[in-house]
């Protein structure tokens, strides 16, 4: 494994997972418009993605070949891009926000992330990103809690003028998932030191508080599904004592967070409001109306779709599947569903074959669940970066196979060594 290539891939992944959270605090702190920070950040990620492609070409590691996943991905992104160009350039459809801003998201962040990650074959290149991401996310959760009461950073939905409570909820959940993998230390090839595992405990506790105080329903649903799955994966390879300690710590953190939130007086001084969990809140009805309107627009234009945004609300319909059919019609919508279905199937296979890298499929599942509740397509560079990883990497071939009952670490290590040697022999041939 090329260390330089691994460093670049890990930096690109960590930047996509955590970078936007970090730069989002700068506009509020400096009292400037958000693009002052976010545009240079997207330019940095775009440059890093291009450099990653250059390094892959230079080392002859670029993913080549044309399969069914490539075909459906190419068809969907071509149809979606042409829809935006037609709406913004030829039809002059109202989009609810400046077309150059949407173009900045789509062509400057989301598509480059998908393409760059799709071209990387070796999933082991991403392993160093785990430790970096946990530390950065822990800092972001701390800042979200600490700075929320500041008059400079006060905002209707969160701690600054860029992020909202939904994003904060998913930030907390990502912190918990990655922190648990650092704490469980299941990767035989990448052992974290004691101080790093202690820091991950702090990050996990901050993540628990963040997700509870954010009040995001999508993040809450994802947490209920994915945190038990993370712990179950850890039980397959990690220490039972550590698992017991994690369960106790999560319960204590949840109880402690609820007490703080209730004492604060209705959560006004935290990230959002507990009313967001209510099924009768305005946001629930608004999203139901958006989804219904998007479906009606698709039914009126089933072949080519209607627009990249829902015409009544001038926004994405808060459901990525509905948005794909609304924007690109039947053929583009089916291509999108097939693309995400293949990515999901491969994500489960990665988890089955290599527990140590399962944090990547879990983060993909988290973003996919979020896209069903409140996500869009053109600006969701985290989801589609992870989708590119799920579609592009070669499935692990026994590096760290989940150990059946009665197998020793030595025997599993022999299997891993044989598989590694087979891969090296194949590469030389």
RAMO-V553279 format. One record per residue. N is the residue number from 1. RES is the residue in one letter. SS is DSSP state (2 for helix, 1 for strand, 0 for the rest). Layout:
N;RES;SS + N;RES;SS
This chain:
1;X;0 + 2;X;0 + 3;X;2 + 4;X;2 + 5;X;2 + 6;X;2 + 7;X;2 + 8;X;2 + 9;X;2 + 10;X;2 + 11;X;2 + 12;X;2 + 13;X;2 + 14;X;2 + 15;X;2 + 16;X;2 + 17;X;2 + 18;X;2 + 19;X;2 + 20;X;2 + 21;X;2 + 22;X;2 + 23;X;2 + 24;X;2 + 25;X;2 + 26;X;2 + 27;X;2 + 28;X;2 + 29;X;2 + 30;X;2 + 31;X;0 + 32;X;0 + 33;X;0 + 34;X;0 + 35;X;2 + 36;X;2 + 37;X;2 + 38;X;2 + 39;X;2 + 40;X;2 + 41;X;2 + 42;X;2 + 43;X;2 + 44;X;2 + 45;X;2 + 46;X;2 + 47;X;2 + 48;X;2 + 49;X;2 + 50;X;2 + 51;X;2 + 52;X;2 + 53;X;2 + 54;X;2 + 55;X;2 + 56;X;2 + 57;X;2 + 58;X;2 + 59;X;0 + 60;X;0 + 61;X;0 + 62;X;1 + 63;X;0 + 64;X;0 + 65;X;0 + 66;X;0 + 67;X;0 + 68;X;2 + 69;X;2 + 70;X;2 + 71;X;2 + 72;X;2 + 73;X;2 + 74;X;2 + 75;X;2 + 76;X;2 + 77;X;2 + 78;X;2 + 79;X;2 + 80;X;2 + 81;X;2 + 82;X;2 + 83;X;2 + 84;X;2 + 85;X;2 + 86;X;2 + 87;X;2 + 88;X;2 + 89;X;2 + 90;X;2 + 91;X;0 + 92;X;0 + 93;X;0 + 94;X;0 + 95;X;0 + 96;X;0 + 97;X;0 + 98;X;0 + 99;X;2 + 100;X;2 + 101;X;2 + 102;X;2 + 103;X;2 + 104;X;2 + 105;X;2 + 106;X;2 + 107;X;2 + 108;X;2 + 109;X;2 + 110;X;2 + 111;X;2 + 112;X;2 + 113;X;2 + 114;X;2 + 115;X;2 + 116;X;2 + 117;X;2 + 118;X;2 + 119;X;0 + 120;X;1 + 121;X;0 + 122;X;0 + 123;X;2 + 124;X;2 + 125;X;2 + 126;X;2 + 127;X;0 + 128;X;0 + 129;X;2 + 130;X;2 + 131;X;2 + 132;X;2 + 133;X;2 + 134;X;2 + 135;X;2 + 136;X;2 + 137;X;2 + 138;X;2 + 139;X;2 + 140;X;2 + 141;X;2 + 142;X;2 + 143;X;2 + 144;X;2 + 145;X;2 + 146;X;2 + 147;X;0 + 148;X;0 + 149;X;0 + 150;X;0 + 151;X;0 + 152;X;0 + 153;X;0 + 154;X;0 + 155;X;0 + 156;X;0 + 157;X;0 + 158;X;0 + 159;X;0 + 160;X;0 + 161;X;0 + 162;X;0 + 163;X;0 + 164;X;0 + 165;X;2 + 166;X;2 + 167;X;2 + 168;X;2 + 169;X;2 + 170;X;2 + 171;X;2 + 172;X;2 + 173;X;2 + 174;X;2 + 175;X;2 + 176;X;2 + 177;X;2 + 178;X;2 + 179;X;2 + 180;X;2 + 181;X;2 + 182;X;2 + 183;X;2 + 184;X;2 + 185;X;0 + 186;X;0 + 187;X;0 + 188;X;0 + 189;X;0 + 190;X;0 + 191;X;0 + 192;X;0 + 193;X;0 + 194;X;2 + 195;X;2 + 196;X;2 + 197;X;2 + 198;X;2 + 199;X;2 + 200;X;2 + 201;X;2 + 202;X;2 + 203;X;2 + 204;X;2 + 205;X;2 + 206;X;2 + 207;X;2 + 208;X;2 + 209;X;2 + 210;X;2 + 211;X;2 + 212;X;2 + 213;X;2 + 214;X;2 + 215;X;0 + 216;X;0 + 217;X;2 + 218;X;2 + 219;X;2 + 220;X;2 + 221;X;2 + 222;X;2 + 223;X;2 + 224;X;2 + 225;X;2 + 226;X;2 + 227;X;2 + 228;X;2 + 229;X;2 + 230;X;2 + 231;X;2 + 232;X;2 + 233;X;2 + 234;X;2 + 235;X;2 + 236;X;2 + 237;X;2 + 238;X;0 + 239;X;0 + 240;X;2 + 241;X;2 + 242;X;2 + 243;X;2 + 244;X;2 + 245;X;2 + 246;X;2 + 247;X;2 + 248;X;2 + 249;X;2 + 250;X;2 + 251;X;2 + 252;X;2 + 253;X;2 + 254;X;2 + 255;X;2 + 256;X;2 + 257;X;2 + 258;X;2 + 259;X;2 + 260;X;2 + 261;X;2 + 262;X;2 + 263;X;2 + 264;X;0 + 265;X;0 + 266;X;0 + 267;X;0 + 268;X;0 + 269;X;0 + 270;X;0 + 271;X;0 + 272;X;0 + 273;X;0 + 274;X;2 + 275;X;2 + 276;X;2 + 277;X;2 + 278;X;0 + 279;X;0 + 280;X;0 + 281;X;0 + 282;X;2 + 283;X;2 + 284;X;2 + 285;X;2 + 286;X;2 + 287;X;2 + 288;X;2 + 289;X;2 + 290;X;2 + 291;X;2 + 292;X;2 + 293;X;2 + 294;X;2 + 295;X;2 + 296;X;2 + 297;X;2 + 298;X;2 + 299;X;2 + 300;X;2 + 301;X;0 + 302;X;0 + 303;X;0 + 304;X;0 + 305;X;0 + 306;X;0 + 307;X;0 + 308;X;0 + 309;X;0 + 310;X;1 + 311;X;0 + 312;X;0 + 313;X;0 + 314;X;0 + 315;X;1 + 316;X;0 + 317;X;0 + 318;X;0 + 319;X;0 + 320;X;2 + 321;X;2 + 322;X;2 + 323;X;2 + 324;X;2 + 325;X;2 + 326;X;2 + 327;X;2 + 328;X;2 + 329;X;2 + 330;X;2 + 331;X;2 + 332;X;2 + 333;X;2 + 334;X;2 + 335;X;2 + 336;X;2 + 337;X;2 + 338;X;2 + 339;X;2 + 340;X;2 + 341;X;2 + 342;X;2 + 343;X;2 + 344;X;2 + 345;X;2 + 346;X;2 + 347;X;2 + 348;X;2 + 349;X;2 + 350;X;2 + 351;X;2 + 352;X;2 + 353;X;2 + 354;X;0 + 355;X;2 + 356;X;2 + 357;X;2 + 358;X;2 + 359;X;2 + 360;X;2 + 361;X;2 + 362;X;2 + 363;X;2 + 364;X;2 + 365;X;2 + 366;X;2 + 367;X;2 + 368;X;2 + 369;X;2 + 370;X;2 + 371;X;2 + 372;X;2 + 373;X;2 + 374;X;0 + 375;X;0 + 376;X;0 + 377;X;0 + 378;X;0 + 379;X;0 + 380;X;0 + 381;X;2 + 382;X;2 + 383;X;2 + 384;X;2 + 385;X;2 + 386;X;2 + 387;X;2 + 388;X;2 + 389;X;2 + 390;X;2 + 391;X;2 + 392;X;2 + 393;X;0 + 394;X;0 + 395;X;0 + 396;X;0 + 397;X;0 + 398;X;0 + 399;X;0 + 400;X;0 + 401;X;0 + 402;X;0 + 403;X;0 + 404;X;0 + 405;X;0 + 406;X;0 + 407;X;0 + 408;X;0 + 409;X;2 + 410;X;2 + 411;X;2 + 412;X;2 + 413;X;2 + 414;X;2 + 415;X;2 + 416;X;2 + 417;X;2 + 418;X;2 + 419;X;2 + 420;X;2 + 421;X;2 + 422;X;2 + 423;X;2 + 424;X;2 + 425;X;2 + 426;X;2 + 427;X;2 + 428;X;2 + 429;X;0
